[in-house]
Amino acid sequence: MNSLLDEFRTICSHLNQVGITPTLMGSLGFEYRSNEEWQPSDIDIHVPGDPRGWEAPDHLRIYDWDKIMKVMKGLGYVLIIYKASSQDSYRNDHNNNKDFKKIEWLEKHL
């Protein structure tokens, strides 16, 4: 857990520098709060967004998306974000597989 938590702290620090306060979620967040071993394999981060979630228009779902992507790209996370989102069945059913196209483009250009 320590290396994942350290990485979250790094991400958090960079997002804080542009005025974004992320929340640690998922198994890693649960492990941190519960002091129990949950064997996290990734870092799930929530960032401020429209409280309507998927009901909100695309441009409102996540506030400061451009800032977040700039920070994450600077940390080398762009491809990881798209690969993770491509596994979301809702996104696959409703976005015409755009994530797969983005992944293909990123793999060619990174």
C-alpha positions as CSV (number, residue, x, y, z in Angstrom):
1,M,0.0,0.0,0.0
2,N,2.8,2.4,0.8
3,S,3.9,3.0,-2.8
4,L,0.4,3.5,-4.0
5,L,-0.4,5.8,-1.1
6,D,2.9,7.7,-1.8
7,E,1.8,8.0,-5.5
8,F,-1.6,9.3,-4.5
9,R,0.1,11.9,-2.3
10,T,2.3,13.0,-5.3
11,I,-0.8,13.3,-7.5
12,C,-2.7,15.1,-4.8
13,S,0.1,17.6,-4.3
14,H,0.2,18.4,-8.0
15,L,-3.6,18.8,-8.2
16,N,-3.6,20.9,-5.1
17,Q,-1.2,23.3,-6.9
18,V,-3.9,24.1,-9.4
19,G,-6.7,24.4,-6.9
20,I,-8.1,20.9,-7.1
21,T,-8.7,18.7,-4.0
22,P,-9.0,15.0,-4.9
23,T,-10.5,12.4,-2.6
24,L,-8.9,8.9,-2.3
25,M,-11.4,6.2,-3.0
26,G,-11.6,2.5,-3.8
27,S,-9.6,-0.3,-2.0
28,L,-6.6,2.0,-1.3
29,G,-8.8,4.6,0.4
30,F,-10.7,1.9,2.3
31,E,-7.4,0.4,3.4
32,Y,-6.1,3.7,4.5
33,R,-9.2,4.5,6.6
34,S,-9.8,1.0,8.0
35,N,-6.2,0.0,8.7
36,E,-7.1,-3.4,7.2
37,E,-5.3,-5.0,4.2
38,W,-7.5,-4.9,1.0
39,Q,-4.7,-5.5,-1.5
40,P,-5.3,-2.4,-3.7
41,S,-3.9,-2.7,-7.2
42,D,-4.7,0.9,-8.4
43,I,-5.5,4.4,-7.2
44,D,-9.1,5.5,-7.4
45,I,-9.4,9.3,-7.2
46,H,-12.6,11.3,-7.1
47,V,-12.3,14.9,-8.3
48,P,-15.0,17.7,-8.0
49,G,-17.8,17.4,-10.5
50,D,-21.4,17.9,-11.1
51,P,-23.5,16.2,-8.4
52,R,-25.8,14.7,-11.1
53,G,-22.9,12.4,-12.2
54,W,-23.7,10.7,-15.5
55,E,-26.9,12.6,-15.7
56,A,-25.0,15.9,-16.2
57,P,-23.9,17.1,-19.7
58,D,-20.5,15.9,-20.7
59,H,-18.8,19.2,-20.2
60,L,-20.1,19.5,-16.6
61,R,-19.4,16.0,-15.2
62,I,-15.9,16.7,-14.0
63,Y,-15.0,20.3,-13.0
64,D,-11.6,21.5,-14.2
65,W,-11.1,18.6,-16.6
66,D,-8.5,20.4,-18.6
67,K,-6.5,21.3,-15.5
68,I,-6.7,17.7,-14.3
69,M,-5.6,16.2,-17.6
70,K,-2.7,18.7,-17.8
71,V,-1.4,17.6,-14.3
72,M,-2.0,13.9,-15.0
73,K,-0.3,14.1,-18.4
74,G,2.7,15.8,-16.7
75,L,2.9,12.9,-14.3
76,G,2.6,10.3,-17.2
77,Y,-0.9,9.1,-16.5
78,V,-2.9,9.9,-19.6
79,L,-2.9,6.4,-21.1
80,I,-3.7,4.8,-17.8
81,I,-6.8,7.0,-17.4
82,Y,-8.1,6.1,-20.8
83,K,-7.4,2.4,-20.3
84,A,-9.2,2.3,-17.0
85,S,-12.2,4.2,-18.4
86,S,-12.4,1.9,-21.4
87,Q,-13.2,-0.9,-19.0
88,D,-16.4,0.8,-17.8
89,S,-19.3,-1.0,-19.5
90,Y,-21.5,2.1,-19.2
91,R,-18.9,4.2,-21.1
92,N,-18.5,1.5,-23.7
93,D,-22.2,1.3,-24.3
94,H,-22.8,5.1,-24.5
95,N,-19.7,6.7,-26.0
96,N,-19.3,4.8,-29.3
97,N,-16.0,3.3,-28.1
98,K,-14.2,6.6,-28.2
99,D,-11.9,5.5,-25.4
100,F,-10.6,2.7,-27.5
101,K,-9.8,5.1,-30.3
102,K,-8.1,7.5,-27.8
103,I,-6.0,4.6,-26.5
104,E,-5.0,3.5,-30.0
105,W,-3.9,7.1,-30.8
106,L,-2.0,7.5,-27.5
107,E,-0.2,4.2,-28.0
108,K,1.0,5.4,-31.4
109,H,2.1,8.8,-30.2
110,L,3.6,8.3,-26.8
